[in-house]
Amino acid sequence: MTTKTSKHLAASRRSVLKGIGAGAAALAMPNIARAQGGIIKIGFITPGTGPMALFGETDGFAVDRIKKLLADGLEVNGETYDVEIIVKDSQSDSNRAAEVAGDLILNDGVHLLMPASTTPTITAAADQAELFETPCISAGAPWQAIIFPRGGQDKPFNWTYHFFWGLDEALNTFVGLWNTIETNKKVGMLFPQNIDGETWGNEDYGLPSPTRAAGFEVIKPGYFQPRTNDFTAQISTFKQGGCDIVGGIAFVDDFKTFVNQCNQQGYHPKAMTMAAALLFPSAVEAMGDLGNGMSSEVWWTPAFPFKSSLTGQVSRDIADDWEAETNRQWTQPLGYSHALWEVAIDALKRSGNPLDKAAVRDALKTTDMQTLVGPVNFNTGPHPNVSTTPIFGGQWVPGDKWMYDLKIVDNSVNKLFEPEQKMKILPWAS
């Protein structure tokens, strides 16, 4: 294994999509002669291309493993069903996600819809599931971003269920990280002009509120346009405000541009904590030396102690399989790519009749199980359609096997286990 180089990133996005397509093709050819109960059709929607493709990077790997697990069919209530999985690429676009979701429901006749991750993919697909009365299970986006924009504040949905941590927990994780280092408690906030930015930047339930409540001063310039190539206005505001910390949400390309321009313009805060952009090892490596010490929320790592309900493996086993098969470093969505199938298959098995959409919906509603990412229970969530999962604070540090490694440095929100090390200020500010 070549270490501390970018060779392990050589697999292109095209190869990832090829893996998704191969897994889908194999699963789309059921052994009809074997199926006693019929064929269960599942529509799986992933952000395989576009600006959010890193969130879908591990989905093809998971689909391929599920194909192998279901090679002999799925037994439900004494009958064996073959499973046809139809994979669609949302292209990281909500309009595309709505289009393929509608097609999967109306033309392919799927019995279960699974929009894998990201707000644009999930919200658009979930709306179609509600419209056409099809059970839907999703993960990989803060639950408020899935529930609130769709009008779910005051009433539950009938067909759509989601498990992930909440925005409030992520926000408190950010504050927890910042409380571990010595700063002037001035935070510059960076948000894009899109649904994620407007959610995270919301004054009532977004990042500014708990930050101020914890005694930090918030400096919040205007929202930036995604894919911009000029962050001078934001950087100037942060410099003038003397911000020791930058926090917010941005996607990979935008944040890389922002960090490079901060360095060029002589702005070197002590901490940069960014949702989305700093989740992935490839994104941090792309920043070169500037990636060292960046921090973010942590959804899942190989350190998670839970076992898969499908394979009995622990998180470290799944991560090792991924690295051995792809020659790429484990990445946080891997745990959820696997856990999503755990919940889906559990619901199908408990439904009694997986070809009855209402029965599958009712089984999803009563989910209470342990998965690779932790417990999923829709009876105890903060919303009838939601189950929350653990979140921690993490920091990227130089690694041994890979260029950077993500270490858990804060457990103020969830006490599942102790931090692996203490957070340090960014090297450029030392």
N, C-alpha and C positions, 0 to 999 in steps of 0.2 A: 504494500500500500504506500503510495507516495504521500508524504505528509507535508503540511503547510504549503501546499501549492494549489493552484486552481484546476489541476487536472481532473479532480473528482467532480468538477462541474461540467465536464465535457459533454455529458449527455444533454442534448438539446431539448427545447420545449417540444419539438416535433417528435422526438423519441418517447417523451412522456405521453403525448397524445396517441402515439402508435400503440403504447401499452394499454391505454384505456380502450382503444378500438378493438384490440385483439381480445381483451377480456370480454368485451361486450359481444363480439361476434360469437365467441365460444358459448357464452351463456344464452345467446339468442337462438340456439339450435337444440331444443329439448328432445329427449328421447320419448316420443309420444307413446311408443309401445309399452314403456315401463310405467307411465303415469296412470295410476288408478283413479286419482281424484280429479285430475285435470292439470292445467298449466297456470301457475301463478305468474302474473306479469307485473314487473316492477319497473317504474320509470325513474332513472337515476340522472340527476342534472348536476353537472360539475362546471365550475369556472375554469375550463381547460385551457383557454387562451385569453388574451387581453390583459389589462393591467393587474388583475387579481389572480393570474394563473398560478402563482406560487401557493395559493390556498388550496388549489386542486391538484397539486403536484403528486400527492400520495394516493389519490382516489383510484387510479388505475391499478396500483399495487394491491389495494384492498379488494377491489372487484375481482381481480384474478384469484386471490386467496379464497374468496367466497365461492367462486366457481368450483374450485377444488373441493371445498367443504360440502357443496350441494351436488356433487357429481352423481350421487345415487338418489337424488331427490330430497324433498323435505317431508317428513312424516307429521301429519296433523290429524289428531283424533282417529288414529288407526288407519288412515289412508295416506298414500304417497303421492305427492305432487311434484311435478317438474317445475323449475323456476326459469323464467325468461327475463333477463335483465336488459333493458334497453337504455343505453347511455347516450345522453345528449350534452353538448357543450353550450353553456349559456353565453360564452364569449365575454364574460364579465359585464354583461349588459342586461338591464332589467327588461327591456322590450323583447330581447331575444329569449330571455328566460320565460317570460309570459307566453311567447309564441310556442316554444318547444313543450312547455308544460301543458298547454291546451291541446297540442297535437298528440302528446302521449296519452292524455285522458280520452279525448274524443275519437281519435283515429286508431291508436294502438290498444285502447281499452285496458289500461293498467289498473291493477287492483290497489296499488300503493305507490305514492309519489315520494321521492327522496331528493329534495334539493340539498346538496351536500353542505355548502358553506357560503359565506359572504352575504351581506345585506341585500344587494341588488338581485342576486340569484334567488335567495330564499323568499323575500317578500313578494316578488312578482309571481313565483311559482305557487306560493301558499294562497295568494288571492285566487288563482285559477282553481286550486283544490277546493277552496270554499265555494266558489261559484258553481263548480260541477260536481260537488259532493263526493270527493275522493279523499281517503285518508292520506295524511302527509306527515312525515317525520323529518326534522332538520336539526342541524347543530352548526357551530362555527360562526356565530355572530352574537353580540350582546342581546339578551332577550328583549330589552326595551326597544331596540332598533327594529325588532321583528314585530312586536306587539303594538306599540304606540302609533307608528305612522299608518297602520291599517285600521285604526279606530278601536283597538282592543282594550283601551283603558277601563271602560265601564262595563264591558260584557265579554264573556268568553267566546271563543270561536268553536265551531262545531266539528271541524275536520282536521285542524292543523295543530301539531304539537312540536315543541322545540326544547332542546336541552343545551344549556351553556351557562356561563357565569353572567352576572348582571353588570350593567354599566356602573352602578353604585359600588360594586365590589372592585371593579377595575380602577375606578377613580380613587378609592381608598387605598388600593395597592400602590398607586402612583405617589400619594401622599406619604404612605409608609416608607417607600424608598427614599424620598426627599428628607424625611425625618432622621435618616440614619447617617447623614453627612452634615458637615458644618457649612452653612451658607448664609446669605443675607436675607433669605426667605422671600426673594422676589422671583416670581415665575412668569416668564413670557409664554404665551399660549399660541400654538400654531394649529389652525383648522382649515381644511379645504371647503370649498363651496359645493357640498354635496350632502347626501342624507347622513353619511357617517359624521362628517364635520359638523353639521348642524345639530346632530344628536349630542356629540361629545362637547360641543361648544355652548349648548343650551344653558342659560343662566339659572334656570330653575332646577334641572336634574342632571346637568352636564358637569364637566371637570371644574369650572370656576367655583361652584358652590362648596364642595367639601374642601377645596384648597384654601379658600378664605376662612372657612370654619376652623381649619387647623392652624390659623395664624399666619398664613402666607399672603403676600400682596400679589394680586393678579394683574398682569398687563396684557391686554388682549387687543391686538390690531385687527383690521378687517380680515374676513375670510379670503384665502387665496384661491385662484382658479386652478383646478387640477391641470397638470402637465405644463405649468408655467415654467419659464426659464429665467425668471428674475424675482428674487426674494429680497431685493434691496430695501424695500419699504418695511418689511417685517424685521429684518436684521437691524435697521436703523432704530426702529422703535424699541427693540430689546436692548440695544446698546445704550440708548438714551435713558432707559429706565433702570439700567444697571442690573439686569436680570442674571442672577447666578444659575438659574435653572430654565430649561425650555421643556415644555410638556405639551402633549396634544395627540393628534392622529394624522398620519399621512401615509401614502403608499410609497413603495420602494423608490421609484424613479424621482418622485418629487422630493423625498427626504434626502436622497443622495445629492441632488442639486442644491438643496438648502444647506446641507453640511459643508459641501465644498465652498459655497459662497460665504458661509460664516468664517471659514478658515482664511479665505482670500481677503476678507474685509476686516480681519483681526478681531473677530468676536469669538471668545473662547469661554463659554459658560462652564461651570463645574459639573453639571449633569444635563444630559439630554435623554428624556424618557418619552418614547414615541410608540403609540399603539400602531399595529399593522406593519409598519415599515421595518421594525426591528425584530420581527418574529422569526425570520428565516436566516439560516447560516449563510446562504448564498448572497443575500442582500447585504449582510454585514461585511462579508469578505469583499464585496464589490466596492466598499468604501476604503479598502486598503487599511493603512495604519489608523485612519480616522474612525474605524469601526471599534477599536479597542476602548472598552469602558462604557459603550452605549448601553442603555437599559430599557426594559419593556415589561409588560405583563407576561406571565408564564401560564399557559393553559395546561400543558402536559410536558413531561420529560420522562426519560427512562427511569428516573428515580421514583415515579409513582408506584405504590405498592400493590395496586389492585390486579386481580387476575381477569383474563378474558373469559366470559361465559361461553364462548364458542370453542376456544382452543385450550384453555387452561394456562396459557402463557402469561407471564408478567410483562410489564412495559419494556424492561430491558431486553427480553427475548424478541419482542416485535421490532424494536429499534435495531438489534443486531441482524435480524433477518433482512430488514430494509437495506442496511449498509452493505451486507454481503451480496445481495442480489443486484443492487443498483450502483454500488461504488460511490454513493453519495451520503453525506451526513444526515442523520435523523433530523426531522423537522417537526415542529409542534402539531400541525394538522394530522400527522400520522396516527396519533392516538384517537382522534375523533373520526377519521376515515374508517377505523376499525370499529369503534364503539357504536357508530351509527347503524352498522349492520347488526350488531348485537341486539339493539333495541328493535329493529325491524323484524328480525327473525323470531325474537321472543314474542312479539305481538302476533305475528302470523301463526305461530304454533299455538298460542293461547286463544286465538280467535274461534277455534272449533271449525270454522269454514273460511279459509283464506280467500275464497272467491266472492265472499259476501263483504262488500265495502263497509257496511255498517258494523259488521262483526269485527272487522279489523280495526275500525275506528274506536270501537268500545274497548278493545284490547289495549290499544295505545293509551287510552285514557286511564286505564288501571295499571299501567306499568309501574313496577316496583322491583328493581333489580340492581345488581352490582355489575359495573362494566369496567373496561380498561381505564376509563377516565374518572371513575368513582360512581357513587350511587345515582340512579335515575328514578325519580318517583314523582309522578304528576299529581299525587294527592297532597303533597306537602310543599309545593312550590309557591312562589310569591304571586303567581297568576295561575288560573286553572289550566292553561295550556303550556305551562313552563315548569321545568325542573332545573335547578341551578347546580353547577359543578364547581370544583375547587379552582382557585386562582392564587398565584404567588407573584412576587416581584423578582426579576432576574437581571443579571448583568453579563455582558459578553466580555470574556477575558481570553488571553492567548491560551491555545490548547496544545495538547500533545499529539493526538492523532489527526486533528483538523486544525485549520488556521485559528479559529475561535471556538470557544465552548461556552454554552449558556449555563451559568450557575445561579441557583436560587439564593438570593441574598436578603429576602424579606418574607416573613410569614405572618405579618400583622393581621391579615384578613382571614387566613385559614391556618390552623395549627396542626395540619396533617403531619408535618415533620419539621425539624429544625432547619434553618438556613445552612447552606453548604459553606458559605464564607460571608464576610462583611463587604458591603458596598464601598467602593473607592471613588474619589472624584476623577474626572476625565484627565488623562495624561497631559493634554494640551493646556490644562489649567493648573497643573502641579508646579 
